[in-house]
Amino acid sequence: MVKRQAYQPILITDASRSQDDQLTSRQKRYVLMMGVRVACVIAGAVLVGTKAPLLWLWLPLVALGMILIPWLAVLLANDRPPKEQHRLANRFQPRHRDETPPMSLTAEERPHRIIDVEP
């Protein structure tokens, strides 16, 4: 006889990431972007020092990276996902709440006895 599980597990696919996970990912992104900025500074110094060909093209690109990347890194490091009650979609379409307790079984899910009746 196969033993049937008494209840179905609750899926939490809509659960948000923890505060620590969000902070860690934002810190990693910030460090990565600042590393790219350092690479832009070093590349600019090498290009000027070696008097590279097409310096007029490379120097503004490197300078743009040195200026924009720190600004974007700070904005992205301070950004976090909006809280559930502040999401615009939930204001217009509230989430359907199931009134049944999570451990309860519906009539179709309850195990049934099969009684053999001989004619």
RAURBEL-V49003 format. One line per field, one symbol per residue. ss: DSSP state (H for helix, E for strand, - for the rest). Layout:
ss: ???
This chain:
ss: ------------------HHHHHHHHHHHHHHHHHHHHHHHHHHHHHHHH----HHHHHHHHHHHHHHHHHHHHHHHH-----HHH-HHHHH---------------------------
